[in-house]
Amino acid sequence: MAHITGHDRDQILLLPEAVDDYVAGDNPVRFIEAFVEGLDLAALGFVRAMPEATGRPG
């Protein structure tokens, strides 16, 4: 039976430090994110558009 070689267990991170590192600079999702961030969600009827000062929404 042969020895099974695995991955480096001394690696510091499994994933990049930010999910943003996965997305290329010219990816269309950048435009979509900018568009959605510019929307007034409260005016569109979203109840929890503004985050609370602490904690997550109940």
mmCIF file as gemmi writes it, N, C-alpha and C atoms, coordinates in Angstrom:
data_model
loop_
_atom_site.group_PDB
_atom_site.id
_atom_site.type_symbol
_atom_site.label_atom_id
_atom_site.label_alt_id
_atom_site.label_comp_id
_atom_site.label_asym_id
_atom_site.label_entity_id
_atom_site.label_seq_id
_atom_site.pdbx_PDB_ins_code
_atom_site.Cartn_x
_atom_site.Cartn_y
_atom_site.Cartn_z
_atom_site.occupancy
_atom_site.B_iso_or_equiv
_atom_site.pdbx_formal_charge
_atom_site.auth_seq_id
_atom_site.auth_asym_id
_atom_site.pdbx_PDB_model_num
ATOM 1 N N . MET Axp A 1 ? 0.838 -1.168 0 1 0 ? 1 A 1
ATOM 2 C CA . MET Axp A 1 ? 0 0 0 1 0 ? 1 A 1
ATOM 3 C C . MET Axp A 1 ? 0.892 1.245 0 1 0 ? 1 A 1
ATOM 4 N N . ALA Axp A 2 ? 0.614 2.193 -0.866 1 0 ? 2 A 1
ATOM 5 C CA . ALA Axp A 2 ? 1.426 3.401 -0.993 1 0 ? 2 A 1
ATOM 6 C C . ALA Axp A 2 ? 0.982 4.455 0.017 1 0 ? 2 A 1
ATOM 7 N N . HIS Axp A 3 ? 1.913 5.312 0.348 1 0 ? 3 A 1
ATOM 8 C CA . HIS Axp A 3 ? 1.618 6.423 1.254 1 0 ? 3 A 1
ATOM 9 C C . HIS Axp A 3 ? 0.758 7.445 0.517 1 0 ? 3 A 1
ATOM 10 N N . ILE Axp A 4 ? -0.287 7.933 1.159 1 0 ? 4 A 1
ATOM 11 C CA . ILE Axp A 4 ? -1.173 8.931 0.554 1 0 ? 4 A 1
ATOM 12 C C . ILE Axp A 4 ? -0.593 10.313 0.831 1 0 ? 4 A 1
ATOM 13 N N . THR Axp A 5 ? -0.352 11.061 -0.232 1 0 ? 5 A 1
ATOM 14 C CA . THR Axp A 5 ? 0.154 12.421 -0.053 1 0 ? 5 A 1
ATOM 15 C C . THR Axp A 5 ? -1.024 13.375 -0.028 1 0 ? 5 A 1
ATOM 16 N N . GLY Axp A 6 ? -1.041 14.246 0.937 1 0 ? 6 A 1
ATOM 17 C CA . GLY Axp A 6 ? -2.136 15.205 1.079 1 0 ? 6 A 1
ATOM 18 C C . GLY Axp A 6 ? -1.698 16.606 0.741 1 0 ? 6 A 1
ATOM 19 N N . HIS Axp A 7 ? -2.508 17.529 1.148 1 0 ? 7 A 1
ATOM 20 C CA . HIS Axp A 7 ? -2.217 18.942 0.92 1 0 ? 7 A 1
ATOM 21 C C . HIS Axp A 7 ? -1.376 19.49 2.065 1 0 ? 7 A 1
ATOM 22 N N . ASP Axp A 8 ? -0.809 20.646 1.842 1 0 ? 8 A 1
ATOM 23 C CA . ASP Axp A 8 ? 0.018 21.293 2.852 1 0 ? 8 A 1
ATOM 24 C C . ASP Axp A 8 ? -0.852 21.706 4.04 1 0 ? 8 A 1
ATOM 25 N N . ARG Axp A 9 ? -0.626 21.117 5.18 1 0 ? 9 A 1
ATOM 26 C CA . ARG Axp A 9 ? -1.424 21.428 6.369 1 0 ? 9 A 1
ATOM 27 C C . ARG Axp A 9 ? -0.941 22.69 7.069 1 0 ? 9 A 1
ATOM 28 N N . ASP Axp A 10 ? 0.165 23.23 6.638 1 0 ? 10 A 1
ATOM 29 C CA . ASP Axp A 10 ? 0.699 24.438 7.255 1 0 ? 10 A 1
ATOM 30 C C . ASP Axp A 10 ? 0.243 25.711 6.547 1 0 ? 10 A 1
ATOM 31 N N . GLN Axp A 11 ? -0.608 25.562 5.544 1 0 ? 11 A 1
ATOM 32 C CA . GLN Axp A 11 ? -1.068 26.756 4.848 1 0 ? 11 A 1
ATOM 33 C C . GLN Axp A 11 ? -1.877 27.614 5.809 1 0 ? 11 A 1
ATOM 34 N N . ILE Axp A 12 ? -1.82 28.913 5.623 1 0 ? 12 A 1
ATOM 35 C CA . ILE Axp A 12 ? -2.46 29.837 6.545 1 0 ? 12 A 1
ATOM 36 C C . ILE Axp A 12 ? -3.941 29.998 6.227 1 0 ? 12 A 1
ATOM 37 N N . LEU Axp A 13 ? -4.296 30.109 4.957 1 0 ? 13 A 1
ATOM 38 C CA . LEU Axp A 13 ? -5.679 30.352 4.566 1 0 ? 13 A 1
ATOM 39 C C . LEU Axp A 13 ? -6.168 29.283 3.608 1 0 ? 13 A 1
ATOM 40 N N . LEU Axp A 14 ? -7.417 28.905 3.77 1 0 ? 14 A 1
ATOM 41 C CA . LEU Axp A 14 ? -8.042 27.992 2.828 1 0 ? 14 A 1
ATOM 42 C C . LEU Axp A 14 ? -8.575 28.772 1.626 1 0 ? 14 A 1
ATOM 43 N N . LEU Axp A 15 ? -9.126 29.937 1.893 1 0 ? 15 A 1
ATOM 44 C CA . LEU Axp A 15 ? -9.701 30.798 0.859 1 0 ? 15 A 1
ATOM 45 C C . LEU Axp A 15 ? -8.951 32.13 0.851 1 0 ? 15 A 1
ATOM 46 N N . PRO Axp A 16 ? -9.116 32.923 -0.192 1 0 ? 16 A 1
ATOM 47 C CA . PRO Axp A 16 ? -8.517 34.262 -0.167 1 0 ? 16 A 1
ATOM 48 C C . PRO Axp A 16 ? -9.07 35.07 1.01 1 0 ? 16 A 1
ATOM 49 N N . GLU Axp A 17 ? -8.348 36.09 1.418 1 0 ? 17 A 1
ATOM 50 C CA . GLU Axp A 17 ? -8.779 36.893 2.555 1 0 ? 17 A 1
ATOM 51 C C . GLU Axp A 17 ? -10.105 37.591 2.296 1 0 ? 17 A 1
ATOM 52 N N . ALA Axp A 18 ? -10.416 37.874 1.049 1 0 ? 18 A 1
ATOM 53 C CA . ALA Axp A 18 ? -11.673 38.531 0.706 1 0 ? 18 A 1
ATOM 54 C C . ALA Axp A 18 ? -12.284 37.831 -0.504 1 0 ? 18 A 1
ATOM 55 N N . VAL Axp A 19 ? -13.594 37.711 -0.487 1 0 ? 19 A 1
ATOM 56 C CA . VAL Axp A 19 ? -14.285 37.103 -1.625 1 0 ? 19 A 1
ATOM 57 C C . VAL Axp A 19 ? -14.047 37.943 -2.877 1 0 ? 19 A 1
ATOM 58 N N . ASP Axp A 20 ? -13.81 39.224 -2.677 1 0 ? 20 A 1
ATOM 59 C CA . ASP Axp A 20 ? -13.536 40.142 -3.782 1 0 ? 20 A 1
ATOM 60 C C . ASP Axp A 20 ? -12.333 39.692 -4.603 1 0 ? 20 A 1
ATOM 61 N N . ASP Axp A 21 ? -11.431 38.938 -3.997 1 0 ? 21 A 1
ATOM 62 C CA . ASP Axp A 21 ? -10.256 38.439 -4.71 1 0 ? 21 A 1
ATOM 63 C C . ASP Axp A 21 ? -10.615 37.407 -5.776 1 0 ? 21 A 1
ATOM 64 N N . TYR Axp A 22 ? -11.788 36.822 -5.688 1 0 ? 22 A 1
ATOM 65 C CA . TYR Axp A 22 ? -12.238 35.836 -6.672 1 0 ? 22 A 1
ATOM 66 C C . TYR Axp A 22 ? -12.731 36.485 -7.964 1 0 ? 22 A 1
ATOM 67 N N . VAL Axp A 23 ? -13.16 37.745 -7.884 1 0 ? 23 A 1
ATOM 68 C CA . VAL Axp A 23 ? -13.833 38.401 -9 1 0 ? 23 A 1
ATOM 69 C C . VAL Axp A 23 ? -12.856 39.303 -9.74 1 0 ? 23 A 1
ATOM 70 N N . ALA Axp A 24 ? -12.761 39.107 -11.046 1 0 ? 24 A 1
ATOM 71 C CA . ALA Axp A 24 ? -11.877 39.939 -11.867 1 0 ? 24 A 1
ATOM 72 C C . ALA Axp A 24 ? -12.401 41.374 -11.921 1 0 ? 24 A 1
ATOM 73 N N . GLY Axp A 25 ? -11.521 42.298 -12.172 1 0 ? 25 A 1
ATOM 74 C CA . GLY Axp A 25 ? -11.892 43.708 -12.211 1 0 ? 25 A 1
ATOM 75 C C . GLY Axp A 25 ? -12.877 44.063 -13.302 1 0 ? 25 A 1
ATOM 76 N N . ASP Axp A 26 ? -12.882 43.312 -14.406 1 0 ? 26 A 1
ATOM 77 C CA . ASP Axp A 26 ? -13.785 43.614 -15.517 1 0 ? 26 A 1
ATOM 78 C C . ASP Axp A 26 ? -15.016 42.707 -15.532 1 0 ? 26 A 1
ATOM 79 N N . ASN Axp A 27 ? -15.277 41.982 -14.462 1 0 ? 27 A 1
ATOM 80 C CA . ASN Axp A 27 ? -16.432 41.092 -14.384 1 0 ? 27 A 1
ATOM 81 C C . ASN Axp A 27 ? -17.714 41.92 -14.272 1 0 ? 27 A 1
ATOM 82 N N . PRO Axp A 28 ? -18.78 41.539 -14.983 1 0 ? 28 A 1
ATOM 83 C CA . PRO Axp A 28 ? -20.044 42.289 -14.928 1 0 ? 28 A 1
ATOM 84 C C . PRO Axp A 28 ? -20.641 42.396 -13.528 1 0 ? 28 A 1
ATOM 85 N N . VAL Axp A 29 ? -20.275 41.509 -12.635 1 0 ? 29 A 1
ATOM 86 C CA . VAL Axp A 29 ? -20.828 41.58 -11.284 1 0 ? 29 A 1
ATOM 87 C C . VAL Axp A 29 ? -20.394 42.868 -10.582 1 0 ? 29 A 1
ATOM 88 N N . ARG Axp A 30 ? -19.295 43.461 -11 1 0 ? 30 A 1
ATOM 89 C CA . ARG Axp A 30 ? -18.866 44.748 -10.428 1 0 ? 30 A 1
ATOM 90 C C . ARG Axp A 30 ? -19.899 45.831 -10.73 1 0 ? 30 A 1
ATOM 91 N N . PHE Axp A 31 ? -20.423 45.839 -11.954 1 0 ? 31 A 1
ATOM 92 C CA . PHE Axp A 31 ? -21.455 46.81 -12.328 1 0 ? 31 A 1
ATOM 93 C C . PHE Axp A 31 ? -22.728 46.562 -11.533 1 0 ? 31 A 1
ATOM 94 N N . ILE Axp A 32 ? -23.113 45.299 -11.41 1 0 ? 32 A 1
ATOM 95 C CA . ILE Axp A 32 ? -24.338 44.954 -10.682 1 0 ? 32 A 1
ATOM 96 C C . ILE Axp A 32 ? -24.227 45.39 -9.228 1 0 ? 32 A 1
ATOM 97 N N . GLU Axp A 33 ? -23.085 45.15 -8.615 1 0 ? 33 A 1
ATOM 98 C CA . GLU Axp A 33 ? -22.889 45.559 -7.22 1 0 ? 33 A 1
ATOM 99 C C . GLU Axp A 33 ? -23.008 47.074 -7.075 1 0 ? 33 A 1
ATOM 100 N N . ALA Axp A 34 ? -22.385 47.816 -7.97 1 0 ? 34 A 1
ATOM 101 C CA . ALA Axp A 34 ? -22.45 49.278 -7.91 1 0 ? 34 A 1
ATOM 102 C C . ALA Axp A 34 ? -23.879 49.765 -8.109 1 0 ? 34 A 1
ATOM 103 N N . PHE Axp A 35 ? -24.62 49.129 -9.015 1 0 ? 35 A 1
ATOM 104 C CA . PHE Axp A 35 ? -26.006 49.511 -9.268 1 0 ? 35 A 1
ATOM 105 C C . PHE Axp A 35 ? -26.869 49.274 -8.035 1 0 ? 35 A 1
ATOM 106 N N . VAL Axp A 36 ? -26.758 48.094 -7.444 1 0 ? 36 A 1
ATOM 107 C CA . VAL Axp A 36 ? -27.579 47.752 -6.277 1 0 ? 36 A 1
ATOM 108 C C . VAL Axp A 36 ? -27.218 48.634 -5.087 1 0 ? 36 A 1
ATOM 109 N N . GLU Axp A 37 ? -25.929 48.919 -4.906 1 0 ? 37 A 1
ATOM 110 C CA . GLU Axp A 37 ? -25.514 49.785 -3.8 1 0 ? 37 A 1
ATOM 111 C C . GLU Axp A 37 ? -26.09 51.192 -3.953 1 0 ? 37 A 1
ATOM 112 N N . GLY Axp A 38 ? -26.355 51.62 -5.177 1 0 ? 38 A 1
ATOM 113 C CA . GLY Axp A 38 ? -26.898 52.947 -5.421 1 0 ? 38 A 1
ATOM 114 C C . GLY Axp A 38 ? -28.401 53.049 -5.247 1 0 ? 38 A 1
ATOM 115 N N . LEU Axp A 39 ? -29.083 51.921 -5.091 1 0 ? 39 A 1
ATOM 116 C CA . LEU Axp A 39 ? -30.533 51.933 -4.931 1 0 ? 39 A 1
ATOM 117 C C . LEU Axp A 39 ? -30.933 52.387 -3.534 1 0 ? 39 A 1
ATOM 118 N N . ASP Axp A 40 ? -32.075 53.069 -3.451 1 0 ? 40 A 1
ATOM 119 C CA . ASP Axp A 40 ? -32.652 53.437 -2.154 1 0 ? 40 A 1
ATOM 120 C C . ASP Axp A 40 ? -33.611 52.32 -1.767 1 0 ? 40 A 1
ATOM 121 N N . LEU Axp A 41 ? -33.12 51.351 -1.027 1 0 ? 41 A 1
ATOM 122 C CA . LEU Axp A 41 ? -33.9 50.156 -0.717 1 0 ? 41 A 1
ATOM 123 C C . LEU Axp A 41 ? -35.12 50.467 0.141 1 0 ? 41 A 1
ATOM 124 N N . ALA Axp A 42 ? -35.024 51.446 1.034 1 0 ? 42 A 1
ATOM 125 C CA . ALA Axp A 42 ? -36.17 51.813 1.866 1 0 ? 42 A 1
ATOM 126 C C . ALA Axp A 42 ? -37.298 52.365 0.993 1 0 ? 42 A 1
ATOM 127 N N . ALA Axp A 43 ? -36.96 53.169 -0.005 1 0 ? 43 A 1
ATOM 128 C CA . ALA Axp A 43 ? -37.974 53.721 -0.905 1 0 ? 43 A 1
ATOM 129 C C . ALA Axp A 43 ? -38.613 52.639 -1.768 1 0 ? 43 A 1
ATOM 130 N N . LEU Axp A 44 ? -37.909 51.545 -1.974 1 0 ? 44 A 1
ATOM 131 C CA . LEU Axp A 44 ? -38.442 50.439 -2.768 1 0 ? 44 A 1
ATOM 132 C C . LEU Axp A 44 ? -39.278 49.474 -1.934 1 0 ? 44 A 1
ATOM 133 N N . GLY Axp A 45 ? -39.426 49.758 -0.635 1 0 ? 45 A 1
ATOM 134 C CA . GLY Axp A 45 ? -40.29 48.949 0.211 1 0 ? 45 A 1
ATOM 135 C C . GLY Axp A 45 ? -39.599 47.883 1.037 1 0 ? 45 A 1
ATOM 136 N N . PHE Axp A 46 ? -38.286 47.869 1.044 1 0 ? 46 A 1
ATOM 137 C CA . PHE Axp A 46 ? -37.581 46.89 1.871 1 0 ? 46 A 1
ATOM 138 C C . PHE Axp A 46 ? -37.64 47.347 3.326 1 0 ? 46 A 1
ATOM 139 N N . VAL Axp A 47 ? -38.104 46.461 4.202 1 0 ? 47 A 1
ATOM 140 C CA . VAL Axp A 47 ? -38.33 46.818 5.601 1 0 ? 47 A 1
ATOM 141 C C . VAL Axp A 47 ? -37.024 47.014 6.355 1 0 ? 47 A 1
ATOM 142 N N . ARG Axp A 48 ? -36.076 46.148 6.144 1 0 ? 48 A 1
ATOM 143 C CA . ARG Axp A 48 ? -34.816 46.204 6.887 1 0 ? 48 A 1
ATOM 144 C C . ARG Axp A 48 ? -33.682 46.717 6.004 1 0 ? 48 A 1
ATOM 145 N N . ALA Axp A 49 ? -33.903 47.85 5.375 1 0 ? 49 A 1
ATOM 146 C CA . ALA Axp A 49 ? -32.906 48.399 4.463 1 0 ? 49 A 1
ATOM 147 C C . ALA Axp A 49 ? -31.726 49.007 5.211 1 0 ? 49 A 1
ATOM 148 N N . MET Axp A 50 ? -31.975 49.558 6.388 1 0 ? 50 A 1
ATOM 149 C CA . MET Axp A 50 ? -30.918 50.187 7.172 1 0 ? 50 A 1
ATOM 150 C C . MET Axp A 50 ? -30.463 49.222 8.262 1 0 ? 50 A 1
ATOM 151 N N . PRO Axp A 51 ? -29.166 48.922 8.337 1 0 ? 51 A 1
ATOM 152 C CA . PRO Axp A 51 ? -28.683 47.991 9.365 1 0 ? 51 A 1
ATOM 153 C C . PRO Axp A 51 ? -28.777 48.601 10.758 1 0 ? 51 A 1
ATOM 154 N N . GLU Axp A 52 ? -28.955 47.749 11.743 1 0 ? 52 A 1
ATOM 155 C CA . GLU Axp A 52 ? -28.969 48.184 13.135 1 0 ? 52 A 1
ATOM 156 C C . GLU Axp A 52 ? -27.561 48.604 13.549 1 0 ? 52 A 1
ATOM 157 N N . ALA Axp A 53 ? -27.465 49.329 14.647 1 0 ? 53 A 1
ATOM 158 C CA . ALA Axp A 53 ? -26.161 49.78 15.127 1 0 ? 53 A 1
ATOM 159 C C . ALA Axp A 53 ? -25.307 48.601 15.58 1 0 ? 53 A 1
ATOM 160 N N . THR Axp A 54 ? -25.934 47.621 16.224 1 0 ? 54 A 1
ATOM 161 C CA . THR Axp A 54 ? -25.206 46.438 16.677 1 0 ? 54 A 1
ATOM 162 C C . THR Axp A 54 ? -26.014 45.191 16.374 1 0 ? 54 A 1
ATOM 163 N N . GLY Axp A 55 ? -25.33 44.106 16.216 1 0 ? 55 A 1
ATOM 164 C CA . GLY Axp A 55 ? -26.008 42.831 16.001 1 0 ? 55 A 1
ATOM 165 C C . GLY Axp A 55 ? -26.609 42.698 14.623 1 0 ? 55 A 1
ATOM 166 N N . ARG Axp A 56 ? -27.288 41.602 14.423 1 0 ? 56 A 1
ATOM 167 C CA . ARG Axp A 56 ? -27.94 41.367 13.141 1 0 ? 56 A 1
ATOM 168 C C . ARG Axp A 56 ? -29.422 41.682 13.267 1 0 ? 56 A 1
ATOM 169 N N . PRO Axp A 57 ? -30.119 41.898 12.148 1 0 ? 57 A 1
ATOM 170 C CA . PRO Axp A 57 ? -31.548 42.193 12.225 1 0 ? 57 A 1
ATOM 171 C C . PRO Axp A 57 ? -32.299 41.035 12.873 1 0 ? 57 A 1
ATOM 172 N N . GLY Axp A 58 ? -33.284 41.366 13.694 1 0 ? 58 A 1
ATOM 173 C CA . GLY Axp A 58 ? -34.054 40.347 14.417 1 0 ? 58 A 1
ATOM 174 C C . GLY Axp A 58 ? -34.971 39.659 13.513 1 0 ? 58 A 1
